Amino acid sequence: MASSGVDEILQKLALSNAHLEEITSLMRQNMDRGLDSATHQSAIVKMFPSFVRSLPDGSEKGDFFALDLGGSNFRVLRVQLLEGDVQMTSKVYKIAEETMTGTGDQLFDYIADCLSEFKKEEGLGDVDLPLGFTFSFPCKQNGLASAELVQWTKGFSASGVVGKDVVQLLKEACVRKNVNLHIVALVNDTVGTLMSCAYSRSDAYIGLILGTGTNACYLEKLSNVGTWTGDSGEPTNVIINMEWGAFGSDGALDNFRTEFDKQVDEVTPNKGKQLYEKMISGMYLGEIVRLILVKLTTDGHLFGGKVSPDLNTPWKFETRFLTDIESDTSSDNGECRTILTSLGVTPSVSDLATVRRICEAVSTRAARLAVAGLSAVIRKMGAGELTIAVDGSLYKKHPTFKSNMEATLQELVPGVTIKLMLSEDGSGKGAALVAAVAARISS
């Protein structure tokens, strides 16, 4: 039997549809501020134009490279497009911590070395091929192949890169290292996710990332983009990279944030920023659960009131634990017992049920919050039917994230037919497709 202390916390995590409607309308206000040139500068949700003007139509063909840099591993890919068919080879390279935190030149020289090695392995040593570069950090794009890093995230802090054009830095490293490639597009991973899906589905208009972080993009009419400075000829659309993880840093979400969300924010390096992301994405959900468990234990509702050293250690309860606990279909919550035991606590049968309910409440809230943002985008677009391209480990691995999202979409945008489609390798294939679409349009 769950105690009132547990119920009280579950209550705080439950968001009614009325709450979600409020969040949807706040997101819409933030979107409008980001798109309007008069308010863009101070807007929280930046709504950056990606300079990608057209989705693939399936006729793209040719040989392309892609570079996917978004974390401590990066990938180099060769993508061959043969009308509707895609062949890919790729290799993953690890970035040492000292390279992530050293100088920008060291970082880009290392990447150029890896590109050179991969080209040789593919037997394309000197061939000049177009490259699409997925760079999954907040950027201000100034053109399809020009973008300034706004800030490093995810453990990177390489010096001399913030405020600089990262395409230019990569080009200079390629010259230093004698690597023959021309970088035709810099792509945000969210945009790549949409492009990858749109190659096979013509009604895909929204891209969504639900992984370590969260972000969304969608196809917008140029006439709605007050910040647009490019040409206004055909095609008359542009994909908008919302950078929606930043939503809430002006206090917009304060009514919905719990004491646990505030505690997570306190221990992150980007305190006060990315507050929407901190309630949704895989980087933070495990820590939210851990803080709740510590509170319930301290209050005597769990584990006989004994907090183990591991349970007391920030970030020790990983988001994959939520996935494992909620994926366990056995009647005895054995997976939950294994995980808790590994953290040094001795759970009772009722403790196991309580921990599972907490995990479910935190992940369900995350899914519903993501849909509140999506419904702002869907209503703005006004489409009757569309596919949302989704990528990210949280969405892929969590057992009920997708079904929770689908149920909430039906509640918030009931008149629209929506398909959530797992986008296969948006950041790799997607970047190559941006390069391919650029090649198709220019020819």
N, C-alpha and C positions, 0 to 999 in steps of 0.2 A: 504494500500500500504506500503510494507516494505521499510524502509529508506536505504540509502546506508550504514549507520553504521551497520545495521543488516546484510545486504548482505555481508559486509566485513568480519564479524565474521563467518557467515555461510561458506564463502569461505575458511577461515582458518581451519575450522573443516572438510572440504571435502577432502577425500584422494582418489586420482585417482588410477586406477589399476597399473599405472607405479610406483606410490609411494609405493603401497603394494608389488609390485615385489621387490623393493629395500629393504623393511623391511623383506620380505621372505629370501632374500639372506643374509642379516645381521644375521637373526636368525639362518640360516644354519651354517654360520661361527662360531657363538657362540656355537652351538651344538657341532661342531667338536672340538672346543677348550675345552669344558667341558669333552668330552669323551677321549681326548688324555692325557695320563699320564704326558707328558712333559709340557702341558699348563693348566692342570686341576686346579692346585693350585691358579693361578691368573684368572681363567675363571670367567665370570660374571654369565653365565647360567651353573649351576653346574652339571647337568646331572647325579645325584646320582643313582648308581645301587640299586634297591630296595631289591635284593636277592630273589624276587619272580620269579621263573624260569619257571613256567608253568601256563597256564590258566586253569580254570575248564573245564571238559569235560561232565558235567551233571551226572556223575556216583557217585559223592561224596555223602556219607551219614553219619549220626551220629548226636550227640547232642553237640552243641558248644555255648560258650559264646562270646560276643563281647562287647568291651568298646569303646565308641566313644567320644573322648575329642578333641574339636576344638574351643571352645568358652565358654561363661559364663554359658551355659547349657551343661551337658554331658548326654549321654545315656548309659544304660546297657541293653544288649539284650540277649535273649536266642534264638538260631536259630536251628531248627530241620530240617535236610535235609533227605528227603526220596526219593531217586532216581527221580530227576527232580521236586519234589515238595518241597516247603519251608514253614515252619510254624514258625512264630516269635512272641515272646512277648517281650515287652520292657517297660522301665520306664525312665522318664527324671528327672534328679536332677539338682538343681540350685547351682552354686558356688558363694558364697558371695564374694564381692569385696575384703574384707580383706583376704580371702583365696587365691584369685588370686594374691595378692600382698604381701602375708606373706612369710613364709618359705616353701621350697620344701617339707619338712616332713609334715607340716600341710596339704598341698594340697594333697599329696598322701595318708596320713592317712584318710582324709575325703573320698577320692575315694574308699579306701579299705572298709571303713565302709558302704558305699552305695552298694558296690558289695556284702558284707556280708548280708545286709538286703534283697537285691533282690534274692539272692540264697535261703534264708529262705522262702521268699514269693513263690518261684517256687517249694518249697518242696525238695530242693537239698542241704540242709544245709552243709553236710559233703562230698558230692560227688565231686571227683576231676575231673574237666572237662577242656578241652583245651580252651584257650581264645585267640582271635585275638584282638589286641589293635590298634585302629585307633587314631593316634596322628597327628593332622593337624597343625604342626609347623615345620619350617625348621630343618631338621635333617641330620646328616651324619650317614648312616647305616653301621654297621660293620658286620652284619650277619642278618639272618631273624628275630632273636629275640634280637637284640642289636642295639641301636641307640643313638648317642649323640645329645642333643639339641644344635643347632647352635646359635639360638637367639629366645627369646620370641617375639611374635607379638600379635595383637588383644587384647591389654589391660592387658596381663599377665606379671608379673615381679617377680614371686616367686623366692626367693633367693636360691642359692646352687644347681641350676638345669642346668644352661648353662654349656656345656662341659661335663656333666655327662650322663651316660647311663640311660635313662628314664625307660627302662624295669627293670633294676636292682633296681631303686628307688621304682617302683611299687611292685616288688617282696618283697623287704624289708618291705614295709608298710603292705603287705598281711601277712607276717610272724608276724609282731608286732600285727596285729589285728586278727590273727588266721583264715585267710580266705584261704580255700583250693582250689587253682586254679593253673594250669600251663600255663604260657604265652608262646605261641608257635610262635607268629609272631607280629611284630610291622609293621603297615601298614599306609602309607600316604593316606589321603582321596581320592586322585586322583587315586591311584592304586586300592583302594577299589571300586571306581566307575567303573573302567574297569572290575574288577573281577566279580562284580555283574551282569553286562550286558553279559559278556562272558559265564556265566552259561547257558544262553538260546540262545546266538547267537555266532556261532563258528567263524564268521568273524570279531568280535570286537577286534581291535588291538590298539586303542587309547582311553585314558580316558581324560576327560576335565572337569575342575571345573570353573563355571562362577557364583560366588556367592559374598560373602563379599570380597573374594580374587579371584585370578585366577591362575591356574596351569594346566599342562598337563603331561601325561605319555604315553609311548608306548612300544610295544614289540620290542626289539632290538636283533640282533645276537651278541652272546658273542664275536665273532671275531672282532666286531667293537668297543668293549669297552676296551680301553687301560688301564682304571683304575681298571679293574676287578682283584681281588686277590683270588677269590674263586676257586673251582675246575672247570675244563673245560669239564667234562663229560656230558652225557645227563642229562636233556634237555639243548640244546645248545643256549638257549635264556635267556634273563633276561628283566624284565620290568624296564625301566629307568624313574625315577622321575625327570622330567626336572627342576623343580623350576624355571619356565620360567618368573614368575612375576618380577624377578630381572633384566631381559633384559633391557638394556638402561642405566644402572648406570655409564657406561664408556663414555657416550655421544653419543652412537650409534643412539639414537632416537631424538637427539636435533633438527634436521631439521624438525621434524614432531610435536614437542611439541609447544603448543601455550603459550601465556602469562598466560592463565588461568591454564594450567597444571603446570606451574612454580609456580604460586601462591598457588595452592593446596599443592605442594611439600613443600613449605616454612612452612606451618602450621602443617605438620605431624611430629610425633616424629622420624620417620626413614627417615629424609630428605636426598635426593640424592639417596635413595635406592628404589627398587621395582617400577621403573618408568613406565615400561610397564603395570604393574598391576594398577597403578594410572590413566591410560588412559582407562582402560577396566572395572574394577570390581565395584561391587555394593557399596562398601564402599565410593567411590569417585565421582561417576557420578552426584549425586545430588549437591555436592559442586561445581563441574565444572559449572553446570547450574546456580547455585546461583551467582557465581562470574561474569558470563556473564551478568546476569540480572542486577546486581549492576552497571556494566560498562555501559550498554545500558541506564539505568535510569539516571545515573550521566551525561551521554552525551546528555540527553534530548530526547531519542528515545522511552522511555517507561514510563508508570505510571505518566505522566505529570511531569517527572523529580524529583519525590519525592521518596526517598529511605526510607522505614519504618525501625524502629529499628530491627524488626525480620528479614527482608530481609538482613539487615546489619550484622546479627549474623552468624558466621561460623557454618557450618553443620546443619543449621536450615532447609534448603531445602533438604528433604530426597530423596534418590533414588527411594523409592516407589512412590513419587509424579510423577516422570517421567512415571512410569508404569501406574499410575492412569490416568494421562493426556492423554497419548498415547492410552490407552484402551477405552477412551470415544468416543463412536460412534455417540453421539447426534450432532445435527447441530450447537448447540450454545456453545460448549466447556464448559458446565456447571461445569464439574469436575475441570477444570482449574480455573474457576472463584472462586469456593469454596476454593480451596487450596490457591490461591493468596490472597483472602479476609482474610483467617485465618492468613496470614502472614502480614496483616495490610496494604496492598496496594489496590488501587481501579483501576481495569483494565478496559480499553475501549475494545470494540469488536475487534479492530485491535491488541491491546495488547495481547489478548487471543490467536489470531492466531500466533502472533510472538513468544510467549512463547512456544506454541506447536511446532513450527518449530525448535526452539532452542533445546528442549528436543529430538526431532526426530534426529537432527543433531548429538547430543552428543551420543545418544544410537546407531545410525547407525555407527558412527565412531568406537565405541567400538566393535561392532560385526565384522566390516571389519578388524580391527586390530587383533582380535582373529584369524580370518581366515588366515591372513598373516602368523601368527605363525604356524597354523595347516598345511598350504600348504608346509612349510619347512619340517615338519615331514612326510607328505604324500609322497612328492617327494623322500625323503631319503629312505622310506620304499619300494617304487616302486610297491606297490600292485595295481591291476586293480580294485579291489572292496573291500570296507571295511565299517565297522560300527564304528562310533565314539560314545562312551558312554559319555553322558553329565549329569552333576548334578549341582545344585546350584540355589539359589533363583532368581537370575537375569534372568537366562535362563528359569526357570520354569514360572515365573510370568510376564515377559515382553511380550507384545503382538506381537512384530515383530522381536525380537532378532533372533529367529530361522530362520524365512524366510529371513532376511537380511544375515544371515550366509550362508544359502543354495544358495542364488543368487550369493554371492561372491565366494563360493567354485566352482560353475560352471564356473565362469570367470577365476579363478586362476588355477584350476586343472581340465580342461574340459574333459580330457579323462578318468577320474576315476569315478566309480559309488560309491557314498558315501551316507550312511544313518546316520542321526543324531538320536540317540535313547536316550530318557530320561532314565537314569539309576535309578531304584528305590532303594533308600536307599543304595548307595554304601558304605557309611562309616560304616553302621551297618552290613547288610547282606554281604557286600564285605569283611569285616574283618573276619567274620566267615568262608567265602569261602576260604580265604587265609589259615586259620587254617585247613580247611577241605582238601584242596589240599596238604598241607604239610603232613597231616595224610595219605592221599592216596598214595603219593609218597614214604613215609617212610615204608609203609606196603608192 
